[in-house]
Amino acid sequence: MFPPPSPQRTPTTQAPDPLAEAARQRPGWWRRLRERWTDDRPLQHIQVEVTSHCPGACCYCPRAVHADTWRARHMADSTFAALWPLMRRSRRVHLQGWGEPLLHPRFLDYVALARDAGCAVSSTTCGLRMDEALAGDIVRGGMDILAFSLAGTDEAGNAARRHVPFARVAQAVACVRTAKRRLRRDTPHIHLAYLLLAGNEESARRLPELMREWDVPVCVVSTLDMPVLPEHRRLAFAPEEGEKIAAARALLEEAAARAAADGRRIRYGLPQAHPIHACREDIDKSCYVDADGNISPCIYVNVPCAQPSATASPWVFGRLPHDDPLEVWRRPEFVDFRGDLSHDVPPPPCLRCPKRYESFV
């Protein structure tokens, strides 16, 4: 069952639309042309959790594990509009957090405002919300990438993603492909966001064939970076599990080679034994904004559970719309956090994070 409609009011003449107010700051054509030559965007991307509602119940997700204390909420329009100064300094806005982004009633309006700010816009979806009408709106909306989440290449392999049938994802991908053909558009490029779970490696062997069937040019394979419960560790790849990692790497290398022969690309990241003295989340040039407007270094240090726990200790450096997001980005404590990590002096939440051990191929 989908969540109830957002409690925020429909914009009226009595209540100005914050998104429209922000869009009025869009630079003119001359300034936009000049910006192409003098691009000053220190952020590679901003990840924005537009909602933490989700119809899925993936067995490894903190939302399913902490269902009793999960805070499901939509981002307010005033919060997203307040991101404008930071979006103007970022190359990309990725609309996705701990929920299903297409459930937000104004998702497409958020896409439009991010594009007005001069950003490329992408998102990752489970596909359950997709239908013919929405697919057409998304294609017309101008996103450059729409990724579909999977944890297997057939119904059995994808079983860990409870309430998200593999057949429904296939149908959603087909909807977007059909809309692109009908509207004669090349975008959004359809990607796969594939979660490789230990014990389910064989399902990934069929990725090249699936990419050909669905006409997907790129698949990004990641691993379970945040086991919520002790029993979830068997689904992850810990840096010390050399033999398990080597077997997974051999399988992915072979799959990537077959995909490349077909003109497609499989990118993957697996941990190594020692830290790589960097963060795969690109903390030095990105940030995460949750549905309440809290600005954090990444999604892994800001999980929306009502009760604090080992997996829910937010590191927040500012909050929208109260704070200017560009000023938050420049705050000494946030600068120090990024600097410590880049100089291999990891802050407490990063000490054992698998992202410090992974490099992408």
N, C-alpha and C positions, 0 to 999 in steps of 0.2 A: 504494500500500500504506500502510495506517495504521501509526503507530508502535507499538512494543510497549507493553503495559500499564505504568502507572506503577510504579516500583520501590518506592514507599512501601508500608508494610504496611497491610492492611485493619484498621481500628480494632477492638480487642478489649478485653475487660475488663482485661487486663494492661497494655495500652497505651492510655491515655485518648485519646479523639478530641479534637484541639485545637479543631476547629470546635464541638463540643458544649460544651467548656469555655468558649469565647468567648461562645457563645449564652446561657450562664447569666447573663451580664451585661446581658441585655436588660432595659430598664426596665419597671416595672409600668405598668398602664393609666393611673393618675393622673399619673405623670411624663410619659408619652407625650402625654396630653391637654394638660398644661401646656406641653410643648415646642412644641405647635402655635401657641401664643400668644407664646412667647418663644424663637423659633427662633434659635439661635446657631451657624450653620454657615458659616464663612468660605470654605470650599472649594465651588466650583460643581460640581466633579466630580473623581474619582480614576480614572485609566485604569490598569487592571491587566492585565498580560500573564500570563494563567493558563497559557499554554503557547506555546512557539515551534516546536512540531511543526506541519507543514502538508502535506497531500497535493497541494497545487497547486505549480506552478512558473512563476508569472507572469514573463514575459520581463523586466520592469522591476524585479522585487523583489530586494532584496539577498540573500534566501535562495537564490534560483536562481543568482545571479551568484557568490555566495560559498559555494556548496554544500560545498566541501571543508573550509571552516573554520567552517561554521555550527554553533552550539551549540543543538541541539534538546533541550529539557528541559521537564518539567512543573513548575509551582509546587508546593511542598510545602504540606501542610495547615497546618503550624505557621506558615509564612510568611503565608499569607492570614489566619489567625486573629489574627496579631500586628497586622494592619491595623485591628483593632477601634477603638482610640482615635481614629484619623484618620477612619474611616468615620462615627463618631459626630459628626464636625464637617463632614461633606460632604453635599451634597444628592443626589449621584448617584454610583454606581459603574458604570463602563463596562468590561465584562470582554472585553478584546480588546487584543492587542499585535501582535507579528510572526508570530503563528501562527494556527491555526484553533481558536478557543476551545472548540468543542463536542467536541474530541478529549480534553479533560481528563476523567478518569474521575469527578471529583466536581464538575463544572461546576454542576449543579443545587444541590448543597449550598452552594457559594459564593454562588449567587443567594440562597438562603435566609438565609445569615448576613448578607449585605449588607442584605437587607430587614429583618432583626431589628434592624440598626443604625439603621433609619429612613430608608434611602436608596432612591431610585428606582434601578432596575437595568436596564441595556441591554447589548446586545452586537452585534457585526457578524460575520457568518458567510459562508463561501463556499457553504454548503448541502450539501456532499458527505456530511456525516455524518447528515443529516436523514432520518428515516423516520417512520412513523405513530406508533410507540410514543414516540419521543423528542419528537415534536411535541406529543403529549398531555401529556407530563411538563412541557414548557416552558410550555404554556398554563396548566397547573395551578400552575406555580411562581411566577407573579406578576410576571414581568418586564413593564415597560411598553412597551419598544421592542425589536424584533429587526430589524436591517438586513441586507439581502443585498447582497453585493458584485457589481458588474458593471463591464465596460468596453465594453459594446456592447449593442444591443437585439435582436440575433439571433446565430446561431452564428458567422457570419463576423465581425461587429463585435466579438464577445467573444473572438476568437481569441488575443489577447495573454495571456489568462488560461489558460495551458496546463494541461491536466489538469482543467479545471473547465468541462465542457460547459454551454453555455447551457441546453440542455434539462433538464439535471440541476438547475440553479438553479430553473427554472420548476416542476419537480416538487417541490422542497423548499418553495417558496412555497405551492404547492397543499396540501401536507401540513399546514402550519400553519393555513391558512385552513379546511381541513376540520375540524381539531381544535377550532378556535375555535367553529365552528358546532355541532359535536357536543356540546361542553361548555358552550355558551351563554355564552361569555366574549367580552368586547370587546378584551382584551389577550392577548398583546403586539400593539401596533400594528406593522404590517409597513411598513418603510421600504426604500428602495433607497439604497445607497451607491455612487454612479456615478463612475467615474474617466474623465474626459474626456482622451483622449490626442490630441495634435496629429497631424493626418493622418487621424483617425478621427472627425472632428466630425459628419459626416453621419449616423452611426449614432444620435447623440443626438437628432436631429430627431424620431425616432419615440418618444421617451420618453412623451409624453402618451398615446399609444395603448397602449403597454405598461403604463403605470400603470392605465389603464382595464381592460385585459384581466386583470391580476393583482389588481385592486382594491387598489391601493397609494395611500395618501393623500399621502405625502411622499417626494420624492426629493432627496437632497443631492448636488450635483455638485461634485467637487473636481478638481484637476489634479495632475500628477506633481511633487511638491514636492522630491523627493530623487533626481535622476538619479544612478544608481550608476556608470555608465560614460559616457565622453564621447559615445558614440553614442546614449545615451538622451536627450540634451539636445534632440534633434529631436522627441521625444515630449512635451516640456514646453512651458510658456509662460513665457518669461523676461520680466521687466519692460520690457526695451528693445524687445521685439518687438510694437510698437504695432499694426501692421496685422494681424498674426495674431490678436492678442487682440481687436481690434475686430470681426473677422469671427466669432470664437467667441461674443463677447458678443451680437451681433445674432441669431445662431442660438438661443442660450439664452433671450434675451428673448422671441423668438417662440414657442419651445416652452413657456416659463413662462406666457405669456398664454393659450395653448390649454389648458394644464393647469388654470389658474385658472378658465377658463370651464366646466370640467368639475367644479369644486369640489375640485381637487387642487393641490398646491403643489410647485413646483420651486425649490429654493434653490441658488445657485451662487456660487462665489468665483473671481475672476480677478485676476491681478496688475495693478497700475497702475505708472506710470513711476517714482514716488517712494515711499519708505516712508510708511506711514500712522501712524507713531509708536505702534504697538500691535502685539500679537501675536495672530493669529487662534486660537492655541491657548489663549488666556486664562491665560497663565502666572501672572498675579498671583493667580489663584484656582483653580488646579488643579495636579496633579502626576502623574507616571507611575511605576509600580512594575513592574519587570521580573520574570521568572519566578524569578530568584535572590533577589528581595527588595530589589534596589538601587532607591533612590528618586532620581529625576531630574526635571528640569523638564518634559521631554516625550519622546515616543517617538523623535524624530529625533536626539537626542544619546546614544542608548543602543541600539545595534544589536548583537545577540548573535553577533558573529564572534569566533573564537578569536584571530585575528591582528589587531593594530591596523592601521588604514588610515584614509584620509581620510573614510570613511563609517562608521567604527567607533571613535569616541573617546568613551566614556561620561563624562558629567559626573554623578557620583554624590555625594549629600550625606549618605547614611546607608544602612544596610542592615538589613532585617528577617531574623530576629526579634531580632537583637542590640540594635538601637536602638529606642527609642520613636518611632513615626512622627510623633506630634504634636510631640515635641521636635525632631525633624529639620526639620519644617516651620518651626519658629521659630528655627532656628539662624541666627546672624548672616550667615554666608556664603550661605545659601539666601535669606534676606531681601534681602541685597544684590544677588544675582543678579536676583531679581524686580524690585527697585527700579530697578536700572540699566536694565533693559529698558523698564519703564514710563516712565522719564524720558529715553528715546531715547538712552541710552548703552549700546548693545547689547554684551553679552559676546561673546567671540570666536566661539563656535559659531553665533551669531545674526546675524552681520554681513551675510551674503548670503542668509540663509534667506528663501525666497519668502513664508513666512507673514507677514513684516513688510510685504509689499507687497499683501496681499490683503484685501479686505473682502467680506463676504457680502451678497447680495441676498435 
